[in-house]
Amino acid sequence: MYDAHSEKACIGFGRTLDATSLLALSPLDGRYARKAAPLREYLSEYALIRYRTLIEVRWLQHLADEPSIAELEALEPPIKDVLNKIVDDFSADDATRIKTLEAKTNHDVKAVEYYLQQKLEGVAVKSGNLVSFIHFACTSEDINNLSYALMLRDARHRVLLPAMRQLTTDLRELAKKFAAVPMLARTHGQPATPTTLGKEIANFVYRLQRQAELFAAVSIHGKFNGAVGNHNAHVAAYPNADWIAITDRFLDSLGLQPTRYTTQIEPHDWIAEYCQALARFNTVLIDLCRDFWSYISLGYFRSRPVAGEVGSSTMPHKVNPIDFENAEGNLGLANELLGFLATKLPVSRWQRDLTDSTVLRNVGVALGHALIALEAAAKGLGKLDADLATIAADLEDRWEVLAEAVQTVMRRYGLPDAYEQLKALTRGRAIDESIMREFIGGLPIPAEERRRLLELAPSSYTGLAAELARRI
C-alpha cells in the first residue's frame, strides 16, 4: 500500500512568514500561513503536481509488471531506480519545471507527461520504448482523481486526525480532572438539575471521538478506466488483457477502493462523504467552543493572561476568549466550503464538465480553516483555569433544583399530585434550604427515604455524572 512518507516528499518551503504573505489574498497564505503549513505538503499546487507525477510513474511501473503487456517487459533495477528517484527526489524545482511546460501546453496533466518524457529520454527497456507507455490509455481525470484521493487521504491521516485525537485527549484529561466537581446545569439558560464539570466535558469527548472515527472510516475511492469509464483505449490496444483486474490491482497498490462504474470522472461521492463527515466533527467543535465561551462568561473558567498580550485597545483588564472565537469563525468558514463541495462535486453534466476541476482546487482551503480551528480550540483549552469557588457558589443556593428528586421519590411511593405539589412550591420562587427541608420533613414516605432526601443538597444531586466522566 502506498504511503506518502515512503516517497520521501521534499517540502522545504512555506514554513515561515515572509513579505509575500502580506500580499496574500487568503489568510491561509498570509496571517495564518504558519498554522496552515502542515497541509501544504498534501494540498498545495505543488502537492497536486507531485501526486500526479507519482501516479504516472507508478502506473508505468505497474504496466511493466503485467505479463499481458507484451511490449513492455519487466523493468531492470537501474530503470526502476531512475523511476523511483523521480518520485522520491521530487522537489519544488521539478514542480516549477512542470509549470513552465504547462504554460506552453495550457494543460496541467499533459505537462507532467512531457516532463516525464524528458526525464526518461534515452531510457529503454528490453523490448520497446518506455517513454511511449507514459500516460498509457489514460485520460487526465484518471491521474487527477487518484491524486486528489491520495492528497485527501494523506491530509486526513497525517494532519487532521492527529490534531483531532490530541484535542480529544486534552479534553479527556480535563473531564477526569473535574469529574466530581458539582456544577449547576442550565437548560433553556435556566437553572436545572446539577451535573459535574467533568461530565459536561466528557460529553464532548464522546461526541468528538465518535465523529473523528466516522471521518477516519470514510473509504477513499478512485477510477482508472479511461475517457468515459469503459476501458475503450485499453481494449483497443490489448483486447485480451483483463483490464478490470489490472486497474483494480493498481488501485489496490495505492490503497484505494475502485469505483468501477463512472463516466469520464470519478463521481466524487466519497469526497462528499469525506466533507460531510469532517463538517459533522466541526459542528460538534462549534458547540464546544460556544459552551466554553459561555462558561468563561459565567466565571466558571478564567483564561490565563499571556505576558505581552493585549485583550483590548482601551480596557486594560480584558482577557478575552479569543481562541474559542477564532476557532468558531474558522469552523463556520470550513463548514460552508465543505457543504458546497459535498453538494457540487457529485454533480456533472453527462460524461463530464469542468466545474469539478476548479472547485477541487479549493479543498485545501476548507481543510485549512478546519486545521486552524483545531489549533485555536486546543490553545484555548490549554490556557483555562477552572474557578471552583465560582462554580460552587452558583450552585449552593439553588435548592429548587432538588424539586425533580423529591417529586420522583414521591411518585415512587404513590403520593398524589407529586409534580404539581413541587411546581407550586418552587416554580418562579427563590427556594432556600429551610423551605425545601420543611417540605421534605412533612412527606408521608418511609423514614429512611425521608432521611436520605433530607441529606440531599444541590452539590450532591449529580447522579452518575462523576462516574460517567471518569469512564470516558
C-alpha positions, 0 to 999 in steps of 0.5 A: 500500500502506498504511503506518502512518507515512503516517497520521501516528499521534499517540502522545504518551503512555506514554513515561515512568514515572509513579505509575500504573505502580506500580499496574500489574498487568503489568510491561509497564505498570509496571517495564518500561513504558519498554522496552515503549513502542515497541509501544504505538503498534501494540498498545495499546487505543488502537492497536486503536481507531485501526486500526479507525477507519482501516479504516472510513474507508478502506473508505468511501473505497474504496466511493466509488471503485467505479463499481458503487456507484451511490449513492455517487459519487466523493468531492470533495477537501474530503470526502476531506480531512475523511476523511483528517484523521480518520485522520491527526489521530487522537489519544488524545482521539478514542480516549477519545471512542470509549470513552465511546460504547462504554460506552453501546453495550457494543460496541467496533466499533459505537462507532467507527461512531457516532463516525464518524457524528458526525464526518461529520454534515452531510457529503454527497456528490453523490448520497446520504448518506455517513454511511449507507455507514459500516460498509457490509455489514460485520460487526465481525470484518471491521474487527477482523481487518484491524486486528489484521493491520495492528497485527501487521504494523506491530509486526513491521516497525517494532519487532521486526525492527529490534531483531532485525537490530541484535542480529544485527549486534552479534553479527556484529561480535563473531564477526569480532572473535574469529574466530581466537581458539582456544577449547576446545569442550565437548560433553556439558560435556566437553572436545572438539575446539577451535573459535574464539570467533568461530565459536561466535558466528557460529553464532548469527548464522546461526541468528538471521538465518535465523529473523528472515527466516522471521518477516519472510516470514510473509504477513499475511492478512485477510477482508472478506466479511461475517457468515459469509464469503459476501458475503450483505449485499453481494449483497443490496444490489448483486447485480451488483457483483463483490464478490470483486474489490472486497474483494480490491482493498481488501485489496490497498490495505492490503497484505494477502493475502485469505483468501477462504474463512472463516466469520464470522472470519478463521481466524487461521492466519497469526497462528499462523504469525506466533507460531510463527515469532517463538517459533522466533527466541526459542528460538534467543535462549534458547540464546544467552543460556544459552551466554553465561551459561555462558561468563561462568561459565567466565571466558571473558567478564567483564561490565563493572561499571556505576558505581552498580550493585549485583550483590548485597545482601551480596557486594560483588564480584558482577557478575552476568549479569543481562541474559542472565537477564532476557532468558531469563525474558522469552523463556520468558514470550513463548514460552508466550503465543505457543504458546497463541495459535498453538494457540487462535486457529485454533480456533472453534466453527462460524461463530464464538465469542468466545474469539478476541476476548479472547485477541487482546487479549493479543498485545501482551503476548507481543510485549512480553516478546519486545521486552524480551528483545531489549533485555536480550540486546543490553545484555548483549552490549554490556557483555562483555569477552572474557578471552583469557588465560582462554580460552587457558589452558583450552585449552593443556593439553588435548592429548587433544583432538588424539586425533580428528586423529591417529586420522583421519590414521591411518585415512587411511593404513590403520593398524589399530585407529586409534580404539581405539589413541587411546581407550586412550591418552587416554580418562579420562587427563590427556594432556600434550604429551610423551605425545601427541608420543611417540605421534605420533613412533612412527606408521608414516605418511609423514614429512611427515604425521608432521611436520605432526601433530607441529606440531599443538597444541590452539590450532591444531586449529580447522579452518575455524572462523576462516574460517567466522566471518569469512564470516558 
